[in-house]
Every structure is written in structure tokens, then in C-alpha cells.
Amino acid sequence: MPHYSHSQLQTFEDCPQKYKFKYLDKIEKPEEESIEAFVGSRVHDALEKLYKDLLRCKLNSLDELLAFYRDGWEENWAPTIKIVNKQWAPQNYFEYGVKCIRNYYERYKPFDQSQTIDTEARIVFALDDQGNYKLQGYIDRIARRPDGTWEIHDYKSGGHLPAQTELDTDRQLALYQIGLKTRWRDIEHVELVWHYVGFDTTLRSQRTPEQLKSLAAQTITVIDQIEREKEFAPRESRLCDWCEYREDCPLWKHVDAVGLLPAAQFAADEGVRLANQLLETKSQLDRLTRQYEELKEAIAEFCRQRQISVVAGRDGRVTVKQLLQTVFPLKDDPSREPLEALLKKLGRWEDVSQLDVHELKTIFDEKLWPDNLLAELQPFARTETSTRVTPRRTKMREDDEE
């Protein structure tokens, strides 16, 4: 089994298709870096230099550190760096990076709160005793405080400041804590530290041994899902705007290709024509369905008012019947739970319970039960190919609206 990383696990969870393109098919893409990632790298480089030089008893001034940042920016800048937010120019992002470094420097100088053990430290470790599930990663900074507490530091230059509850369930640094305790077995106390340098805010969290054990088990489950995955279906999200595999993705290949066409060529595209016909037909069907339901209600009311049960029409008759039927609460009804409890108390639950195959499919596909139970279900599960076409109206192109 290969070594996994947090970024690989995150990629699979964000979009299995991207995971396949990147880590299995190994599709090489022209290097296209987002401006956010570029700024983050330059800020990381500057803070790494700060602590590496401190290990050699050299304290950089803020001006020296900003000069290093500026040189790194100019040396690494490329026109291919992607800026999605067109409201910001490259200079705005450059100044934001300056702000991040200045915030950190002024908050922590003279940087004697802890002893730096390593920076950009590569760590490889196993999640299980047998060594079958291995992870690897890089820690921005490992440090040790005078009281013996070890710290795992991570620099964040993004524009999102998470709630404490998010960090208390964060996976990446907690996994690194498992690795840290594997490398140095005498470590007792570890604190996870996130520096949100754009906000001049530091957030901290700790994990108990029980939480780390549970995290290891959860991570092993994700790795097992990856190893068993066959389909690697694409998953649409806001992350698609930054994805380097859009032109290969079945969700975007046609959308992006025709989106660049002039209006006449766009309208002449066979896919566009078929989609337009389907969407229009769906709209007509929706209107007819609403009209049909409204007419049924109108006829029922007509019959109630005139105390009749049959209405004559040009091409036939419409019959309206009032039926009395017994109805029990559905699953979302508050009285459903007490009803089920009563039936079980009476020993009659098995007489009325039904096998919900759709629910069973969800349980099986999403692996919501333990592996041993899923293995028992396996002989009953068969794979069939089905096709589902879902029309969905979106905003028209501006040139179409004109």
C-alpha cells in the first residue's frame, strides 16, 4: 500500500475524480498556481528563514525578512499564476503578504517563546501496529516550550478564520501529532498551533490519546475507501473554480469548451441544442404538471360545491371519489417514533416492518455499517448500469439575453 498524505485524503474527499486524475492517472498539467497558494508559499518561505536563521543565532530584522519576501516574490512570479478574484491586482496580494509577515513578526519577536526543533520537517509514520497504513507530511515548525510541551505549528495566510470547534476536529495537525509521538516516544504533552497571520490571530488545540486513537481509525477507513473505490465520480463544488483538471473533467469539459464560443457557434453546438430542447421540454412538463394538479383541485371543489361526483367534458367524463383510508405517521412525523416503540413493545414490529432497499443501497454504497456486516450483504448486491438525465436551468449567457 502506498504512503498517503493529508492532501491526498482531502483531495479524495473533495473530489474523487480529481484524486484519480492527479494520483492514479498522474495526468501532468502545466504548472498553474493560484495567487492564494503563491502568497502562502512566499510567506511560509519567509517564516521558515526566520526560524532557520535563529537556529544559527541570527535574528533577522523585519526589514531583512520583508526584503527576502520581496526577492522571493520577484524570483518566483510568473504570468501563469491564476487570479480568480479580479477585484484584486497582484500588488494587492503582495501587500497582503507583507501584512502577514509583519503581523507575525511584531507579535512574537524576539521569538524566544519556545525552542525550534525543526522547520519544514518531513514526517513518515504508520497508523496501525502492523505498519500497513502509512502517512507522510511536512510540518511547518516543530518546537518545545520550557515546560516540556511540544508544539506543532502551521502558518495560514488565507482569508478564512475558522471557529475553535473546527480546529478541535482538524485532521492534519492531529495526524502529525501521531507521527511526532512515533518519532520521539518520550513526548507527553503536545499542542497544535495555527497562526492565521492575515488576522494576527493564533489558535490552539489539544488531543487526548482516545481522540488520536479514534482519528487513526477514521483515517484508516478513508484509506480503505480509496483502495476499494472503482468509480471515482466527480463532485461539483466551489473548488472547481481553482481546479487544474477542469478541461479533463466530465462535469466541465463541454461547459467550458462552448462557453468560449461566439454566440452563433454556441447556439449551433449539438450539445447546446439538445440541452436547450430538454430544458424547454422539462419546463413545459413542469407547467403541465402544475396545471394538471390545479385542475384536479378545481374539479374536486366544483364537485363538493354541487354535491356531484361526475363532471361531463367534451371528450369524456371526470369522476371524483371521496375515499376514507387509514393513514399512519410517516418517517418524518413526530408521532412515528412512539408508534414504532409501541409495535416493538407489543412484539409485532417484525410483522409490519419492511425492507427499504433504497436505504440499504445507501448503507452499502456509503459503507455506513461495519465491514463485517457489509461483507454479509455483499452476496445480495449486484451492479447494474443505469442512466439518469437531469435537466437544470441555469442563468443564460448575456449575449443570449440580448
N, C-alpha and C positions, 0 to 999 in steps of 0.2 A: 504494500500500500504506500502511495507517495506521501511526502510530507505536505501537510496543509498549512495554510496561513489564515489569519483572521480575515484578510481582504478576500481570499478565495471563498471562505464561508459566506461572507457578506455579499459577494457578487452572486453566488448561487441563490441566496435568499432574496436578493433584489430582482434578479432575472436569470433563471436557469439557462435561457438561450445565450445570453452574454457569457455566462460561465463556459458553455460549450465552445463558443467561438474563440474565447481567449485562452482557456487552459487545456482543452481537449483537441480542438481543431488547430489551435495555435496559429490562427489567422493573423498574419503580420499586417499592421496598419502603419501608414506614415505617421510619424510622431506628431500627435496633435494634443497639446497640453492646454487645459483650461487656465484662464488667468488666475482663478482662485487657487489652483494647485501650484501655479508658478510662484505666486506671492508666498504661499505656505512653505515652499521649498527654500526660498531665499531667507525667510525669517528663521526657519529651522537651521539653516547653514550658519547664520549669524550667532544664534544662541549656542549652537554646538561649538563654534570657535571660542565664544566667551568662556565656556567651561573647560575646553581642552587647553586653552592657554593658562587658565587658572591652575590646572594640574601641574603646570610647569612654572608656577609662581609669577605669572604675568597677568595683571589686571588691565584689560583694555578699557580705555575711556569710552564714553558714549559716542563721542565723535569718531573714534577709531572704528568702533563697531558699525556705525552708520556708513562710514566710508567703505568698509568691507561689504556691507549690504549693497551699496550703490554699484561697486565694481562687479559684484556677482550678478546684479540685475542687468547691467550693460553687456556683460560677457555672455550671459545665457539667453537674453531676449531674442525672440525670433518672430517674424511676421505671422507664422502659423499658429501662434498662441491664440486660443479661442476666447472671445469675449461675448458672452450671451447677453448680458445686460448692457444694451447700447447706450444707456444713460451715463455710463462711466467710461472715461477715457483711460488709457494706460497710466497717465500721470496720476490720476485719482487712486489707482491701485498701488502705485509706487508710494505715494504719501501715506496710504493706509498701512503699508508695511513698515514705514518709518515710525508711525504711531505705535504699532505693536511692539517694536523693539524698545522704543523709549518708555512705554508703559512698564514693560518687564524690568528694564534696567533700573529705573528710578524706584520701583517697588522693592527690589531685592538687593541693591548694592549695600554693602561690599561683598555680598554673595557668600557669607560665612554661616548661613543657617544650617548647612549640612555639608558633609564631605562627599564630593563626587567620586563614585567608584568607576563609572564608565559612561560614555556617551555613544549614541547610535549603536548600542550593544546588540549583536545578533544572538538570539537565544533559540535553542532547539531542545524540545522536551517531549516526553510521552504523557498521554492522558491516562493510560492504563498500565497495570503492573507488568503485562506481557510485552509492552513496547510496540504494540501493533498500530496504535493511533498516535502519530507524531505531528507536532505543530512546530512552526518556526516563525520568528518575527524579529522586529527591531525595536528596541526601547530607546526613546529619545535621551533619557538620562536616568541612571541608577545612582542613588545617593543614600547616605546613612547619617542619621542625626546623632547628636551627642548622647541621647537617651537610649540608643541602640535600635531605634525604629528605622527600618529600611523604607525608602520611598521609590516609587516608580512614577517618573514624570512624563507628561505628554503635553506638547505645545499645540494649541489650537488657535489658528488665525482666522477661522471662519466667522460668518456674521450671525451665528445662532448660539445663544447662551441657554443651555439646557437646564431643566429643573433638577434639583438634587435627586429626585426619585429616578430620573433617567440614568444618572451616573451610578446610583446604587444598584442598578441592574445591568450596567455596561459590561460587555463580554471581553473586549480586547485586553484592557489592563488587568482584569481579573485572571485571564488566562496567563498573562505574563507573570502574575504573582505565583501561579502554579509552577511555571518554569523557573522563576527565581528561587523558590524553595527547593527545587530539584537540584539547581546548581550549587547553592550554599545551604546545606541541610540544617545548619545551626540557627537559621533565621527564625525568629519567633513572631515579631510584630512587623507588619507591612502596611503602608498607607499608599493608596492610589491618589495621584495628584494630577489634576488637569489645569493648565494655565490658559485661560481664554484671554489672550494678550490683547485682542482688539477691544475687550471690555474692561481691561485692567482688573480681572477677577480670577481668583484661584479657588477651585472647588476640590474637595477631598472626600474619599470614601474608603471604607474598610470591608473586608470579607471574613466571615467565620470559616473554620475548617469544614463545617457542614455545607456552607454555601459553595465553597470551592469544589467539594465532592459532587454536589448536585450539578454545578456548572460543567464539570468534566463529563458527567453522564449525558447532559443535554448536548454537549458538543459532539460527543461520540455518536449520538443519534443523528445529528445533522450530517456528519461524515458518512454514516451508513446510508442516509437518504441519497447523498451524492453518488455513492458507489452503486446503488440499486437503480438510479434514475435511467430511464430509456428515452423519454420524450424530449426533455429539456425545452419545454414550451416557453415562448417569450412572454414577458409580463410588462404591461404598459404602466408607466409611472412618470412623474416629473423628471426622473433621472434620464429619461430618453433624450432630453434636450442636450445632454452632455455626452451621450454615448458615441464612441468611435465606430460602432458596428451598425449604425442606422442603415447604411446602404446595403448591408447584408441581411437585415432583419425582415422577416415576412410581414411584420406589422407596419414597417415604414418604407420598404423598398419601392412600392408603387406610389404611395402617398408623396414621398419626397421627389420622385422622378417626374411625376406630372405636375407637381407644384411649381416647378421651374419653367414650365412651358408657357408660351404665349396663349392668350385666351382661345384663339381659334384651334390651335393644336390640342389644348387641354380638352376642349369640347369634343374634338374628333377622336380622342383616345377611346379604344374599345372598352377598357375597364371603366373609364368615367361614364361612358354611355350606358353600360349595363348597370352600374351602381345607381345612376340617376333614375333609370327605369324602375329598379327595385324599390328605391326610396319613395318614388312617387306612388307606386302601387301600394306600398305599405301605408302611406298617408291616406290614400283612398280607402283602403281596407279599414284603417282606424276610424275614419269618418263614418263609414257604413256601419261599423260595429256599434259606435256610439248612437248613430241614428236608429239602428235596429233595437237597441236596448231602450232608448227613449220612446219608440213607438210601442214596444211591448207594455211599458208602464202606462202610456196614454190609453191604450186599448183596455188594459185591466181596470183603469179608473173609469173609463167610459162604461164598462160592464157593471161596475159597482154602483154607479150613479143610476143606471137604468134597470138594475136588477135583471140583467140578461147574462147569458153565458156563450152566445154565438153571435158574431158580427159578420154580416154579409159584405163581400167585396166583389169587384168586377170579375176577378179571375178565381174566386173561391171564397172560402169562409175561414174565419179565425175563431177558434174555440178557446175559451178561458175557463180553467177549472181552479177552484179553491180546494187545496188539499191540506188535510191535517196530518202532520207527521211528527214523530218523536225525534227530538234533537238532543244530543248530549254535548257537553262543552268540548271545544276543540283544544289543541295543544296550547294555544296562547291565552286561553280563558283562565282567569284566576281560580275558578272552581274545578279546573281539571285535576290539579294535584290532590285535593281532598277526595275526589271521585276515585282516582287510582288507588289511594290509600285504603279506601273502603273496600274496593274489589279485592285487594290483596288480603285484607283482614278477613274477608268472607271466604278466602280460598278459591275465588273464581277469576283471578287475574288471567290465568292461562286460557280460560275459556273465551276471553274477549280480546286478548292482545293479538296484534298482527305483526307479521314480518314486513318492516318497511325497507324494501330493497334499495330505495334511493338513499336512505340514511346509511344502510350497510355499505353501499358503494363509497360514500364519503368517508366512512370509518376506515375502509380498506385502502382507498387511494391516498388519504392523508395520514395513514398509519397512526390513527388515534388510539388504538389498542396496543397492548404489549406484543412483542414479536411472537411469543409462543401462541397467542390467540390468533394472530394474523396468519400464522403458519397452518392452523387448523382450518381456517377459512379458504386457504389457497386452492384446494381441490375443487371448490364450488365456484371459483371465479374464472370467468373466461373473458377473453379480449375480443371485442367486436369493433369494426371500423364504422363510425357514424359521421355524418356531415351536418353541421349546424350553420345556417346562414343568418346573420343578424343585421338587419338594416338599422342605421342610426343616423339621424340628421345632425349635421354639424353646420357651423357658420359658413355661408357661401364665400367664395373668393370675391374680393372687392370689385374686380373687373366684371364678374358675372352680375353683381348687384347693379352695376351701372348700366 
